C-alpha cells in the first residue's frame, strides 16, 4: 500500500493531476493507518489507473469496522476527490485524443454509462426535434428540456430523459417553459437544424432567451445551464450540455476558464468555439453506423467521460420505473401507431365524450380538454375540473 500511495510522485503527471494528488493527500494523511492495512498486489501504470485503484480500495477493501466516526467524512471526501479526479483525467484525454481513441473509450464505458439507454433517448429526440415546441405535449417538452416526471411512461419513453444534463432543479426555467413555450420556440428558431451554426445565431438565441426571464422571471436571471440542454438537444453535434454539478471538473479537465451560470459569452468562446480544434471532433463522419450515430451527437458525448460508479445505471429514472410495480395507465406520449401526443390526447378525449350521459357543455370544451390531457392530466381529472367550473 505504501508504494501505491506514493506512486503518483514517480509518474509523469501534469498540473491537473498534481492538484488532484495534493487534494487526495490531505485526506490520506488521516486515513494512513487504515489504508496501510490493505494489501495491494498490482499497481497501475498511469494516474487515471491510480485514481481508479485507490477509489476501489476505499469503497471495497478498507476495513470499515476499524474506522472512527470522525474518519468517515474524511473517507467520503477522499472518494469524492478521486471520482472527480477520474472525471478530470478522462476529460483531459479529449484534448488530444483522435477519433478511434475517443470512440473506443465510449465503447469501453458503454454498460456503466447506459449508452444503449442514452441512444434510445437521442433516437426519440430525433423524431420530435423539428416539431415546434408549442406543438409538443408536456411530457415531450420535458423530454427536450431534461426533466423526468411520472408521466414518462416507460412503454413510450424507454429511457431516462435526464441523461445529458438534468434540469429538474431549474424551477423558474420550467415554469416559464410551460407558460411561455412560444417564446422559447422563437429563441431556438435562431439555431439552424442543419448546416453551420454561427455566433450570430447563438447571440440571437441568447438575446431572446434572456428576454423571457427579464419579462416573466419575477427577478430571476436567465440561467445558462438549462439553456445548454435546449441547445444541445437541437444541435447535438454543436452544443455541449453543462450542469452546475459537473462544471468545475469539466473546466479543469479541459483546461478552460471556469464560467458562471449566467456567463453565456464564456460558454461559447471558451468551449463551443474550441471544439473544432479537437482532433476527434473535426474528423469526418465514420462509415460504420454505430460510430456515425455517435459522431452525429458527438458534442453530447463529453457526458460519458465523467466518472460513473457501478450503481449509476441502476439509478436511471427509467430503470427505477421499469423495476417498480405500477398500475397500467394510458400514456400521454405516442401510441403504438406512432402518432404524436396531441393526436393521442384527442383520441382519449373523444372516446370519453362519446360515452352516454356526458354533458353538452363538455363537448363545447373539447379543445380545452385535449390541452389538459396533453399537459399530463387524465381525461377524468380534466372533465371533473371543467364540471367544477362550468357545471
C-alpha positions in Angstrom: 0.0 0.0 0.0 2.8 2.4 0.7 4.0 2.0 -2.9 0.5 2.7 -4.2 0.1 5.9 -2.0 3.4 7.3 -3.2 3.1 6.2 -6.8 2.0 9.5 -8.3 5.2 11.1 -7.3 7.0 8.8 -9.7 4.6 9.2 -12.6 4.9 11.9 -15.3 1.9 13.8 -14.1 0.6 17.1 -15.4 -0.5 20.1 -13.3 -4.2 18.9 -13.2 -3.1 15.6 -11.9 -0.7 17.1 -9.4 -3.5 19.2 -8.0 -5.8 16.1 -7.6 -3.0 14.2 -5.9 -2.3 17.0 -3.4 -6.0 17.2 -2.5 -6.1 13.5 -2.0 -3.1 13.6 0.3 -4.9 15.9 2.7 -7.3 13.0 3.3 -4.9 10.1 3.0 -2.9 11.5 6.0 -5.9 11.0 8.4 -6.6 7.5 6.9 -3.0 6.3 6.6 -3.1 3.5 9.2 -6.4 2.2 7.8 -5.2 2.2 4.2 -1.8 0.6 5.1 -3.8 -2.4 6.4 -5.0 -3.2 2.9 -2.7 -5.5 0.9 -2.1 -4.4 -2.7 -0.7 -6.8 -5.3 -0.9 -4.8 -8.5 0.0 -1.3 -9.3 -1.4 1.0 -12.1 0.9 2.5 -14.7 -0.8 5.9 -15.1 -2.5 8.5 -12.9 -6.0 7.5 -14.1 -5.4 3.9 -13.0 -4.1 5.2 -9.7 -7.3 7.1 -9.0 -9.4 4.1 -10.0 -7.3 1.7 -7.9 -7.3 3.8 -4.7 -11.1 4.5 -5.1 -11.7 0.8 -5.3 -9.7 0.3 -2.1 -11.7 3.0 -0.4 -15.1 1.5 -1.5 -14.4 -2.2 -1.3 -11.3 -3.2 0.6 -10.8 -0.8 3.6 -12.0 -2.2 6.9 -14.9 0.0 7.9 -15.1 -1.6 11.4 -11.7 -0.1 12.2 -12.7 3.4 11.2 -13.6 6.0 13.8 -16.8 8.0 13.3 -14.7 11.2 12.6 -12.9 9.3 9.8 -16.0 8.5 7.8 -16.4 12.1 6.5 -12.7 12.1 5.6 -13.1 8.8 3.7 -16.1 10.2 1.8 -14.1 13.3 0.9 -11.3 11.2 -0.4 -13.7 9.2 -2.5 -15.2 12.4 -3.9 -11.7 13.7 -4.7 -10.8 10.5 -6.5 -14.1 10.3 -8.5 -13.7 14.0 -9.5 -10.1 13.2 -10.4 -11.2 10.4 -12.7 -13.6 12.7 -14.5 -10.9 15.4 -14.9 -8.3 13.0 -16.2 -10.7 11.3 -18.7 -11.9 14.8 -19.9 -8.2 15.8 -20.2 -7.7 13.0 -22.6 -10.2 14.5 -25.0 -7.9 17.5 -25.6 -5.5 15.3 -27.7 -7.4 12.1 -28.5 -8.1 11.1 -32.1 -11.5 9.7 -33.1 -10.5 6.0 -32.7 -9.4 6.6 -29.1 -12.5 8.7 -28.4 -14.9 6.0 -29.7 -13.0 3.1 -28.1 -13.3 4.9 -24.7 -17.1 5.4 -25.2 -17.5 1.7 -26.2 -15.5 0.6 -23.2 -17.7 2.6 -20.8 -21.0 1.7 -22.6 -22.5 -0.5 -19.9 -21.6 1.6 -16.9 -22.7 4.8 -18.8 -26.0 3.3 -20.0 -25.1 4.0 -23.6 -27.9 1.9 -25.1 -30.5 3.8 -23.0 -28.9 7.1 -23.9 -29.2 6.2 -27.6 -32.9 5.5 -27.2 -33.3 9.0 -25.8 -31.4 10.5 -28.7 -33.4 8.5 -31.2 -36.6 9.7 -29.7 -35.4 13.3 -29.7 -34.6 12.9 -33.4 -38.3 12.2 -34.0 -39.5 15.4 -32.4 -36.6 17.8 -32.9 -38.2 19.5 -35.9 -41.6 20.0 -34.3 -42.4 23.4 -32.8 -42.1 23.3 -29.0 -45.7 24.7 -28.8 -47.0 21.5 -30.6 -45.4 19.1 -28.1 -47.2 17.6 -25.2 -45.9 18.4 -21.7 -44.1 15.1 -21.4 -42.3 15.7 -24.7 -41.4 19.2 -23.7 -39.9 17.9 -20.5 -38.0 15.3 -22.6 -36.4 18.0 -24.7 -35.7 20.1 -21.5 -34.3 17.3 -19.4 -36.9 16.9 -16.6 -38.2 13.5 -15.6 -41.8 13.1 -14.4 -44.2 10.3 -13.5 -45.9 10.8 -16.9 -42.9 9.4 -18.7 -44.5 6.1 -19.2 -41.7 3.5 -19.9 -43.6 1.9 -22.8 -43.3 5.1 -24.8 -40.2 6.6 -23.0 -37.8 3.6 -22.5 -35.0 5.9 -21.2 -34.2 8.5 -18.6 -34.8 11.9 -20.1 -32.3 13.5 -17.7 -29.3 11.9 -19.4 -27.1 14.6 -20.9 -27.9 17.3 -18.3 -30.8 17.2 -15.9 -32.6 20.5 -15.4 -35.1 19.4 -12.7 -33.8 21.9 -10.2 -34.3 24.9 -12.5 -37.9 25.7 -11.3 -38.2 29.1 -12.8 -36.9 27.8 -16.2 -39.6 25.1 -16.3 -42.4 27.4 -15.2 -41.6 29.8 -18.0 -41.1 27.0 -20.5 -44.6 25.7 -19.8 -46.3 29.2 -19.6 -44.4 30.8 -22.5 -43.5 27.9 -24.7 -43.8 30.1 -27.9 -41.1 32.4 -26.7 -38.7 29.6 -26.1 -39.6 28.3 -29.6 -38.8 31.7 -31.0 -35.4 31.7 -29.3 -34.5 28.3 -30.5 -35.6 29.0 -34.1 -32.4 31.1 -34.5 -30.3 27.9 -34.3 -30.5 26.2 -37.7 -31.3 22.5 -37.6 -28.7 21.8 -40.2 -25.5 23.4 -41.5 -23.1 25.7 -39.8 -24.1 27.4 -36.6 -22.6 30.8 -36.5 -22.0 33.1 -33.5 -24.8 35.4 -34.7 -27.3 32.5 -34.5 -26.2 31.9 -30.9 -26.3 35.6 -30.0 -29.8 35.9 -31.3 -30.9 32.9 -29.2 -29.3 34.3 -26.1 -31.0 37.7 -26.6 -34.4 36.1 -26.9 -33.8 33.6 -24.1 -32.7 36.4 -21.7 -35.7 38.5 -22.6 -38.1 35.7 -21.4 -36.7 35.9 -17.9 -36.4 39.7 -18.0 -40.1 40.0 -18.8 -41.6 37.0 -16.9 -38.9 35.7 -14.5 -40.0 37.7 -11.4 -36.4 38.9 -10.9 -34.7 35.6 -11.6 -31.8 35.9 -14.0 -31.6 33.7 -17.1 -29.7 30.5 -16.2 -27.1 29.2 -18.7 -27.2 25.6 -17.7 -30.8 24.8 -18.8 -30.2 26.8 -22.0 -27.3 24.5 -22.9 -29.6 21.5 -22.6 -32.1 23.1 -25.0 -29.3 24.0 -27.4 -27.7 20.5 -27.2 -31.0 18.7 -28.0 -31.5 21.0 -31.0 -27.9 20.6 -32.3 -26.2 17.6 -30.6 -23.3 18.0 -32.9 -22.5 21.6 -31.8 -23.6 22.4 -28.3 -22.4 20.7 -25.1 -24.9 20.4 -22.2 -23.5 21.6 -18.9 -24.8 21.2 -15.3 -23.6 23.1 -12.2 -22.5 19.9 -10.5 -20.2 19.0 -13.4 -18.9 22.5 -14.3 -15.8 22.5 -12.1 -14.5 19.1 -13.2 -15.4 20.0 -16.8 -13.4 23.2 -16.9 -10.4 21.7 -15.0 -10.3 18.7 -17.3 -10.4 20.7 -20.5 -8.2 23.5 -19.0 -10.6 26.2 -19.7 -11.6 29.2 -17.6 -14.5 28.4 -15.3 -17.6 30.3 -16.1 -20.7 31.1 -14.2 -24.4 30.1 -14.7 -25.0 33.5 -16.3 -21.9 33.8 -18.5 -23.3 32.9 -21.9 -20.3 34.5 -23.7 -17.7 32.5 -21.9 -19.6 29.2 -22.6 -19.4 30.0 -26.3 -15.9 31.4 -26.5 -14.3 29.0 -24.0 -16.0 25.8 -25.2 -18.1 25.9 -28.3 -15.6 27.8 -30.4 -12.8 25.5 -29.2 -14.5 22.2 -30.3 -13.3 22.3 -33.9 -9.7 22.3 -32.7 -10.1 18.9 -31.1 -9.0 16.0 -33.3 -11.9 13.6 -32.5 -14.4 16.4 -33.1 -13.2 17.6 -36.5 -12.8 14.2 -38.1 -15.1 13.2 -41.0 -18.2 11.1 -40.2 -17.3 7.4 -40.0 -18.9 4.9 -42.4 -19.8 2.5 -39.6 -23.4 3.1 -38.5 -22.7 2.8 -34.8 -19.8 5.2 -34.9 -21.7 7.5 -37.3 -24.5 7.8 -34.7 -22.0 8.8 -32.0 -20.4 11.3 -34.4 -23.7 12.9 -35.2 -24.2 13.5 -31.4 -20.5 14.0 -30.5 -20.9 17.3 -28.7 -23.1 15.4 -26.1 -20.5 12.7 -25.5 -18.5 14.7 -23.0 -21.1 13.5 -20.5 -19.9 9.9 -20.8 -16.4 10.8 -19.7 -17.5 11.8 -16.2 -17.0 9.2 -13.5 -19.8 6.6 -13.2 -19.9 4.2 -10.3 -21.2 0.7 -10.5 -24.7 1.7 -9.5 -25.2 4.6 -11.9 -27.1 2.6 -14.5 -29.5 1.3 -11.8 -30.3 4.8 -10.7 -31.7 5.8 -14.1 -35.3 7.1 -13.7 -36.3 4.7 -16.4 -34.8 1.7 -14.7 -36.4 2.7 -11.4 -39.9 3.0 -13.1 -39.3 -0.2 -15.0 -38.5 -2.2 -11.9 -41.2 -0.7 -9.7 -44.7 -2.3 -9.8 -47.1 0.1 -11.3 -50.7 0.3 -12.4 -51.5 0.1 -16.1 -52.4 3.5 -17.5 -52.9 5.3 -20.8 -49.8 7.2 -21.8 -49.9 10.8 -22.8 -47.0 10.2 -25.1 -47.2 8.5 -28.5 -49.4 5.5 -29.3 -48.3 2.2 -30.9 -49.2 3.5 -34.3 -46.6 6.3 -33.8 -49.0 9.2 -33.7 -48.0 12.3 -31.9 -49.0 13.1 -28.3 -51.7 15.6 -29.1 -53.4 13.2 -31.5 -53.5 10.6 -28.8 -54.9 13.1 -26.3 -57.7 13.9 -28.9 -58.5 10.3 -29.2 -58.7 9.9 -25.4 -61.0 12.9 -25.1 -63.2 11.9 -28.0 -63.7 8.5 -26.5 -64.7 9.9 -23.2 -67.1 12.4 -24.8 -68.8 9.6 -26.7 -69.9 7.9 -23.5 -73.6 8.2 -22.5 -74.6 10.9 -20.1 -71.7 13.4 -20.9 -73.0 16.9 -20.5 -73.3 19.1 -23.6 -71.1 21.9 -22.3 -68.2 19.4 -22.1 -68.5 18.8 -25.8 -68.1 22.6 -26.3 -64.9 22.4 -24.2 -63.3 19.7 -26.3 -60.2 21.7 -27.2 -59.6 22.7 -23.6 -59.9 19.1 -22.5 -57.4 18.0 -25.2 -54.9 20.6 -24.0 -55.3 19.5 -20.4 -54.8 15.8 -21.3 -51.8 16.8 -23.4 -50.3 18.5 -20.4 -50.5 15.4 -18.3 -53.9 15.3 -16.7 -56.1 12.2 -17.0 -59.3 12.7 -19.0 -61.3 12.1 -15.8 -59.4 14.9 -14.0 -59.8 17.3 -16.9 -63.6 16.6 -17.2 -64.1 16.9 -13.5 -62.3 20.2 -13.4 -64.5 21.6 -16.2 -67.6 20.4 -14.3 -66.5 22.2 -11.2 -66.0 25.4 -13.2 -68.8 25.4 -15.7 -71.2 22.7 -14.4 
